[in-house]
Amino acid sequence: MKKQFGEYYLGLDMGTGSLGWAVTDLNYNLEKLHGKALWGIRLFDTANTAAACRIQRGARRRLERKSWRLKLLQELFAEEISRKDQGFYLRLKESNFWLEDKSTANSQKYSLFNDANYSDKDYYMDYPTIYHLRKALLENKKVFDVRLVYLAIHNILKYRGHFLFAGLKADAIRDFKRVFAEVRQYLRDNVIGLENWDCASLEMVENILKDKNISITTKKNQLEVQFSAQSKQEKAVVGLLAGGTVKLCDLFEDEELKEVEKPSLSFSKDNYDEIQQMLKEQLADRIEAVEKLKALYDWSLLVDILKGKEYISYAKVAVYAEHEQDLKDLKKIVKKYIPKEYKNIFGAQQGKAANYSSYIGMYKINHTKKSVQKKCNQKDICKFLSTKLKDIRSDDANLKIIRDKLALGIFLPKQVDKNNGIIPMQIHLVELEKILENASAYLPFLNNVDEAGNTIKSKIIDIMKFRIPYYVVPLNGPAMSNAKKRCWVVRSSDKIYPWNFEKVVNLEASAENFIRNMTNKCTYLVGEDVLPKNSLLYTEFMVRNEINNLKIDGMS
């Protein structure tokens, strides 16, 4: 434990023989403060905040729910896949094992396909990435192997996107006017001080948010002009949209937020998924305003990712092709003008320095893949390559294109990067529905109907869209034998699935229990619940309490 005046020590008092606490400071020694010499002094580590535990807990919950979704998908496909390949699921499960560590039933070289006429080599020749497979399933109505359909749907459910645009369809999410109107209306209705929040030109705001060629500071200044931002709060909103760092106390005009664990926020620097739970605890209901602004900020990144394509897979395949072409052009330039640097640029990573191997995370030695010590990002590789190419004197058109891309930081784009987290669920959902529509024509089991009238196809879509309401979790409620007092859900004994959730769980009763679980008892009236602070009755009491202190002509 650490205090402003020093650190605590535990030691044995030589005079009395008892254990005692002592405090050390730079200006005082232990003997002066405690009075007597201590024997067996022990320094205790400084206490840490709960931030790291909270992040790990949130990540663990997300992984558990992701695993649950994928397990349900496996159950739906199990019968059909077992007819085709009984070892398919086992190979997937042990795909990250060395060959000698795999079970006897799975002692095979390949992880996905081990057919006599089709192996993993053939699969990756046809579909270099999962997005190539998803694109093929979208475009073609020919008969695909059920395992290919499973792999595509597995990927969509695993990385299904966020739910910040709840209530909007994919077409509406692409429309800046619709997204901006929703955010504007929410801020006007729910955030004090932003009742008249609006911009001069919606088109100008849209262009500023999309522009990747200007800095955060420039973007912030331009947005302040468009929104006529004068107050600290208005400037904080604009700064957050521009990707800058703002203080939460300025954003909500609340001085108490200066003392919280996370006093500032930046959408461009912070990993929002990791700090979301912390912000919810700090801001309570006000977190929704942050999420609305995050949705508007994410829109500008989403437009850049989609690049006008109808489906996300089309955009990702285009990124793959662009990376491939950039790499070919770069190798030609290096071989032509600086051949001595070829090994430094494309060979094994030198220490922890950035090069192409560290950017993609691996390199080859004698046709064997090796992992790098430390990966670098796109910004690092662009800086590294700019340094290598700066001394080349040539009018080569390809060299000019490479230098322009390096200056903008868009050279060698990758399919998987941190911005994938801003893709909303609805964008992936449109693709899933199209794949299922095409696949149901040649996979009849997708149209099988259960007793409740649900098809396999509709169940998969329900898994994709399902979220447990915050006022319901955890689900091990009174109907379960291991229920605990912390559970307030009201449910039947049937097993919960995304497609029967509303039938098994009583949402209204669960919501009531959720509120009552947080309600305290009055300290004056024994056994009575306290009133909400903003209820009409308590507000009236507060007003009358203030009026009682007033005196007119000496009379109260």
N, C-alpha and C positions, 0 to 999 in steps of 0.2 A: 504494500500500500504506500502511496506517495502523497504527501501534503505539501503546501507551499513552503513550510518551514523546514522540511527535511524528510528523512525516512525512518520508519519504525524498525527497531531491532528487538529481538527476544534474547535474554541472557540470564545467567545465574548470578544472583547477588551474593558475593563472597561473605558479606557481613551477616545476612539473615539466612542464607541457604535457600532462598525462594526464587522462583522464576519471576522476572519482571520485564516491563517494556521500557525501552529507552529510545530517545530521539537524537539523531545526529544532524548537525548543520555544518556548513562550511566554516562558520565563524566560531563554533564551539565544539569542543571534543566531548566524547562520550562520558568521560570521568567527571567533568565539571557539571554536566546536566544531571546525571544520575546520582552523583555524590560519592559513589564507591566503585571500585573496579569490578568489572564483569568478566565472567569466565564462560567460554563456550558460546560466543556471540554468533547469531544466525541472521543473515540478511534475507528478508522475504521479497519475492519478486513483486514489481509494481502491478497493481490490478489492471486488467484490460476491460475495454467496453465489450458489449454484446454484439457489435457490428459484424465481426467475422462469423460468429455462431448463427446470427440471423441470416446472413447470406447463404451459408451452407444449408441451413434448414429450408430456405426457400428453394434452393437448387434441388435438394433431396425430394421435396414434394413434387416439383415439376417432373423429375425423372420417374417417380413412382406413377404419376398419372399418365406419362408417356408410355411407360411399360404396360400399364393397364389397357390403354387403347390398342396397342399392338397385339397384346394377348387376345383381346376380343376379335381382332381381325383374323388372327391365326385360327381361332375356333370356327369362324364363319367359312374359312377356306379349307379347313382341315380335311374334310371328307373328299372333296374334289381333288386336292393336291395329292393325297395319299394314293389315289387311283393312278395318278401319273408318275409319282416319284415318292416313295415312302421315306426316303432318307433326306428329303429336301430341308425340312425344318431342323433336323439334327446337324446338317452341314452348315446351315446358317448360324446356329447357336455356337458351334465350335470353329467358326471361320477365322477367329483371331488366335487359334492355337497353332503351335508347331505340329508338324505331321506326326511326330512320335508321341505327342501328348493327346492326340485325338483318340476317341473310344474305338474299340475294335470294329464296331458296326460302321464307323465313319473314317476308316483308315484309307482315305482317298486324297488324291493330290488337289482336286478342285473343290472350291467352296460353294459354288452356285449350281453349276450344271456338270453332270458327270455321265451324260449319255454317250452311247457308242458313236453317234454322228453329230453330237453337239456338246461342246465343253465351254469352259470359261473363256478360252481364247476366241472361240467363235462369237461368244456373247459380246466381248469387248471390241471385237472387230465391227460388229453390227451397231453397238451402242456404246461409244466411248465413255459416256457419262449417263447418269440416271435421267437427266433432262432429255437426252437423245431418245431414250426409251419412252418417256412420257409424251414427247412430241410425236413419235411414231404411232402411239396408241390413240392420239388425238386425231391425226390426219388420216390414218388408214382404217378401213373397215374390214380388212382381211382377218382371217382367223389367227389369233395369237395364242401361244402356249399359256395355260392358266398360271404358270409360275411367273411369267413376264408381267401379266396383269397384277399379280399379287405384289411383286417387287415395286411396281409403280405406285400402287395404292399405299403400300407400306411406307414409302418415302413421303407421300403427301400427308399421311396421318402423323408421321413422326415429326415433321416440321410443318405443322399446319398454320403457323402464323399467329398474330396477336388479335385481340378482340376490341381494340380501341374504337373501331368504327361500327359498334353494335347498332343494328337497326338499318344500316345502309347496305345496298347491294353493290356488286362489283362496278357496275356502270356509274353509280352515284359516287363511288370513291374516286374514280378517275376525274370526276367533274369538280374542279376547284371551287366553283360557285356554291355547290351544295355543301361541300365540306366546310368552307369558310362561313357560310350562313349558319350552320349548326353550332360552330364554335362561338361565333359572335352572339347568337341568341342565348347560349348558355352563360357566357360571361356577363352579359347585360342583366340576366335574371338572378344570378347567384353570387356574383362577386361585388362587394360594396366598393364603390369608386370607379367602376367600369360600366355604369348604366348607359353611357353614351358612346361606348367603344365602337369605332368604325373607321374606315379608310377613305381617302379621297378618290383613289382609282383602283378598283379591284384588279384590273388587267396589269397595272404597274406592280402591285404587290405580288401577283402570280409570277411575273417575269423576274422580279428580284429574288424571290424564294428559290426559283429554278436555276438561277445563274450560279454556276460553279466556278466562274472565272474571277469572282470578286471575293475579297477577304471578309471575315466575320464583322470586323469593325466597319468597313464600308457598307456592308449589307445592313448593319444595325442603323447607321446614319441615314441611309436611304429610306428605311422603313419608318424611322422616327418622323421623317418629313411627310410620308404618306398617311400616317396615323395621327399626325399633329400631337405627338407625345410631349407633354409638358411635365407632368408629375413623375415622381420616382416610380410609382406603380405602373404607369403607362410605359415608361422607358424599360422597366423590368420585363413586361410582357413582350415588348418588341425585341429586347435583347435575347430572351429565351427563344423566340422564333428564328432569330438570326443565327443561333448556335452558340451564343455567348454564355458566360457564367453570371448568374444573378443571385442576389440574396433573397431568401424566402420571406424575410421580414419586409423587404420592399415590395415583393410581389403581392402580399396580402395585407400590407400596412399593419403589421402586428409585431411589436417590439419583442414579444415573448419568444418569437422564432429565432432570435439571435442566440439563445442559449441551448437550442436543440442539438442533437448529435450530428445532424446533417444540415447545416445552416444555409448552404448554397447549392445551386443546381445548374447543370449544363447538359443539354440534350446531345451535344456533339462530343463531349468528353466522357461523361459518366455512362456506365453500363446500366441502363434504366431497369432492366430485369433484376439486377442484383440489389439495387437500392429501393425498389418499389415497396417492399414490405416495410422498410424503415420509414419511408415517406408516409405511408398509410398510418403508421403509429403516431407520427409527428403531426400530420395535418388533418387526420380524421376525414370528415366529409369533404374538406377542401381538396383532397387528392384528385377528385374528379375534374376540377379546373385544370390541374397540371396535366392530366391525361388527355383532356381536350386539346390543350396547346401542343402536347406531344403528337397527337394525331395530325394536327395541321403542319407541324415541322416534318413529320414522317412523309407527308404527302409529297413534299418537294423531292425527297430521296426516292420515293416510289416511282415518280414520273421518270426519273433518270434511269432507274433499273428497268422499267418496262420498255422505255424508248419507243412508245407507240405500238408495241406488239399486242396482239389479242390475248395471248396466254403467256404466263411467266416462263414456261418451258421454251417458247420461241425466243424470248429475250436471252435466256441463259445459253441456248445453243449458239446464238449470234455472238455472245461474249466469248464462247469457246473458239469460234472461228476467228474472231478478232485477235485473241491471244496467239493462236497458231500463226496467223499472218504476221503479227508483230515480231514473233520469235524468228520466223524465217528471214524477215528484213534485217533484224538485228544481227543474226549470224552472218549474213552476206556482208554487212558493213564492217563487222569485226574482222572477218577473214580478209577483206579487201584492204583495209586501212591500218588496223592494229592487230595483226595475227598473233603477236607475242602475248597479247592480253586475253586470248581466247580461253586458255586454261583457267586464268584467274576469274573470268566472268562466268564460265559455264561448268568449271570443274568442282572439285570438293571444296567445301567451305574452309576458309583459312581462319582458324580460331572462331571468333563470334562475329566476324566481319560480314557485311551484306554482300551477296552475289546472287545469281539466278538460282543456284542450288538451295540457298537458304530461303529464297522467296517461295519456291514450290515445296520445300521441306524434305527433299531427297536428292541423291545423286547416284551415279552408277560407277562401279569399279568391276571390271571383268564381267560385265553383263549381270552384276548382282546389285540390287538396290540397297542403299545405305541411308539412314536417317541423319539429318544434320543436328548439330548441337543446339542451335538456337535459330528460330525462324525470324524473318524480317517481313515488314509489310510493304504495301505498294509505294508508300512515300519513301521508304528507305531504299528500295531498289531503283526508283527514279533518280534519287540523289546520287546513288552509287554510279549508275550508268551515265548521268550527266557529267560526272567528273572524268570518266573514262573517255567520253567522246568529245570533250570540250576543245581538245587541241587538234582535232581533225580539220584540215582546211580543204573543203570541197563543196561544189555546187550540186552534189548528188541529191536528187529529189527525195529518195527514200530517207536519206540522212536528215533532211529538213523536216520531214513528217515525224520522224522519231524524236527529234529535238523539240518540236512543238508539243508532242504528246507528253514528253518528259517534263516540260515546263508546267503543263497543266496537271501533272500527276495522274494521268489516265493511261499510261503505257502498260502493256501486258495485264489487262484486267483479268480477274479470276471469277469463276462461277460462285465460289464459296467465300464470302467475306462477312464482316461484321454487320453490314447494311442489310443482309438477308433477314435480320430480325425485325425489320420495320415493314415487311410484307404482311398485309392483313389476311386473316383467314378467308375472307370472301374471294380473294384473288385465286387462292388454291382451290377453293370449293367449286368454282366455275369449271376448273380443269378436271376435278374429280368427277363431277356430274357428267361431263362430256365423255370421259373415259369409260364410266360405268354404262352410259347409254350405248356406246359402241360395242362394249364387251358383252352386254346382255343379249346381243343378237346371236352370238356363237357360244356363250356360256349360259345355258338354260338355268343352272342352279341359282344364278343371281336373281331370277324371277320367282323362286320358290317362296310360298306364303306360309307363315306359321299360324297358330291358332288365333292369335290376336290380329291377324291381317297384315303383318309386317313382312315385307320381302327382304331378302339378303341385301339387295341394292339399297333399300331405304334405311336398313340398319347401319350400313357403312356410312351413309350420309349423316345419320343421327350421331354416330361416334365422332365424326368430324366437327359437328356443330355443338356438341355437348359441353357444357360448363356447369360445375356444381355451384349454385348460388351461395354467396358469402353467408347468408343467414341460415344455411342448412348444415354445412360441414361442421364437425366430422359426421360420417354416416353411420357409425356403430352406435345407434341410438337404443331406445327402450326395447325394441323387438329383438335385440341381440343379447345373448347370454353374458357377453363380456362388456356390457355397457358401463360407462363411468358417468360420474356426476357432471363432467364437463360437456357431455353430449346433450343437446336440446332438440334434436331432430325427432319428429313424430312420423313413424313409418310402420308398414306391415312387415311380416317375417319373410316375404318373398325376396329373392336376390335382386339387387339393383343393377339395371342395365340402362344405357342412354335412351333406349327406345321405350322403357316402361317406367322411367323415373317419376313422372308426374302421377302415375297410378299407385306406385309403391309409397311415395313420400307425400305426406300431407303438408303442402307448402304453406298454407295459411297458419296452421297450428304451429309449424316449425318457426315461422317468422315471429309469431307471438311469443313463443318460448325464448327466442333469441333476444327480444327486447326485455322480457321479464328477467332473463338471466343477468342482464346488465343493470337492472334497477335496484337501487339501494333502499334501505328502510329508513324512515324518518327518525331522527334522534329525539324529537319532542313527543310525537304521537307514536307510542309503541305499537308495532305490528302493521303500521300504515306505510305504503309505498311513497317514495318521494315524487314530487312533481317534476317533469322535465323543465329545464331552465327557461326554454323559450315557449312554454305552453301559455295559453291565454290567461288561465287562472293565476299562474305564478307571476306572469308579467304584470297583471293588474295589481297583485300584491306589492311588487317592487315599486310601481308608480305610486301607490298609496303610501308606502313606506317613506318615499322621498317627500311626498306632500306633507306628511306629518311633521317634518322638520321645519317647515316654513312658518314664519310668523308675520302677521300683518298688524301694524300698529301695536306691536307688543303682545298680540293674542295669537295663539296657535290654532 
